Amino acid sequence: MTEQHGGTLPDEYVEAEIQRLLAEDPSVAEQGITVVRREPGLVLYGEVESAHRREEILRRVAERFPDEPITSDIGVIGTQAPSQAEELP
């Protein structure tokens, strides 16, 4: 179980709590991350636009759940500016 505000948060709610944290935190505002319990901890899956964003997500989750081992399977999507203008009909 995970400690929360002097009480405990049942394991089945930890994933939902992380999803809410990531979606509601204005510095992250990320909805594309999936959280799965894999003993001995949690695995975060998904893709983000930069390595910095991935590190910020992991930092926020680790701050909120310091006793949970966190594994990242968050990839970084390569983004590039278009090489040419898109032609519209």
Secondary structure as a PSIPRED ss2 file (coil, helix, strand):
# PSIPRED VFORMAT (PSIPRED V4.0)

   1 M C   1.000  0.000  0.000
   2 T E   0.000  0.000  1.000
   3 E E   0.000  0.000  1.000
   4 Q E   0.000  0.000  1.000
   5 H C   1.000  0.000  0.000
   6 G C   1.000  0.000  0.000
   7 G E   0.000  0.000  1.000
   8 T E   0.000  0.000  1.000
   9 L E   0.000  0.000  1.000
  10 P C   1.000  0.000  0.000
  11 D H   0.000  1.000  0.000
  12 E H   0.000  1.000  0.000
  13 Y H   0.000  1.000  0.000
  14 V H   0.000  1.000  0.000
  15 E H   0.000  1.000  0.000
  16 A H   0.000  1.000  0.000
  17 E H   0.000  1.000  0.000
  18 I H   0.000  1.000  0.000
  19 Q H   0.000  1.000  0.000
  20 R H   0.000  1.000  0.000
  21 L H   0.000  1.000  0.000
  22 L H   0.000  1.000  0.000
  23 A H   0.000  1.000  0.000
  24 E H   0.000  1.000  0.000
  25 D C   1.000  0.000  0.000
  26 P C   1.000  0.000  0.000
  27 S C   1.000  0.000  0.000
  28 V C   1.000  0.000  0.000
  29 A C   1.000  0.000  0.000
  30 E C   1.000  0.000  0.000
  31 Q C   1.000  0.000  0.000
  32 G C   1.000  0.000  0.000
  33 I C   1.000  0.000  0.000
  34 T E   0.000  0.000  1.000
  35 V E   0.000  0.000  1.000
  36 V E   0.000  0.000  1.000
  37 R E   0.000  0.000  1.000
  38 R E   0.000  0.000  1.000
  39 E C   1.000  0.000  0.000
  40 P C   1.000  0.000  0.000
  41 G E   0.000  0.000  1.000
  42 L E   0.000  0.000  1.000
  43 V E   0.000  0.000  1.000
  44 L E   0.000  0.000  1.000
  45 Y E   0.000  0.000  1.000
  46 G E   0.000  0.000  1.000
  47 E E   0.000  0.000  1.000
  48 V E   0.000  0.000  1.000
  49 E C   1.000  0.000  0.000
  50 S C   1.000  0.000  0.000
  51 A H   0.000  1.000  0.000
  52 H H   0.000  1.000  0.000
  53 R H   0.000  1.000  0.000
  54 R H   0.000  1.000  0.000
  55 E H   0.000  1.000  0.000
  56 E H   0.000  1.000  0.000
  57 I H   0.000  1.000  0.000
  58 L H   0.000  1.000  0.000
  59 R H   0.000  1.000  0.000
  60 R H   0.000  1.000  0.000
  61 V H   0.000  1.000  0.000
  62 A H   0.000  1.000  0.000
  63 E H   0.000  1.000  0.000
  64 R H   0.000  1.000  0.000
  65 F C   1.000  0.000  0.000
  66 P C   1.000  0.000  0.000
  67 D C   1.000  0.000  0.000
  68 E C   1.000  0.000  0.000
  69 P C   1.000  0.000  0.000
  70 I E   0.000  0.000  1.000
  71 T E   0.000  0.000  1.000
  72 S E   0.000  0.000  1.000
  73 D E   0.000  0.000  1.000
  74 I E   0.000  0.000  1.000
  75 G E   0.000  0.000  1.000
  76 V E   0.000  0.000  1.000
  77 I C   1.000  0.000  0.000
  78 G C   1.000  0.000  0.000
  79 T C   1.000  0.000  0.000
  80 Q C   1.000  0.000  0.000
  81 A C   1.000  0.000  0.000
  82 P C   1.000  0.000  0.000
  83 S C   1.000  0.000  0.000
  84 Q C   1.000  0.000  0.000
  85 A C   1.000  0.000  0.000
  86 E C   1.000  0.000  0.000
  87 E C   1.000  0.000  0.000
  88 L C   1.000  0.000  0.000
  89 P C   1.000  0.000  0.000
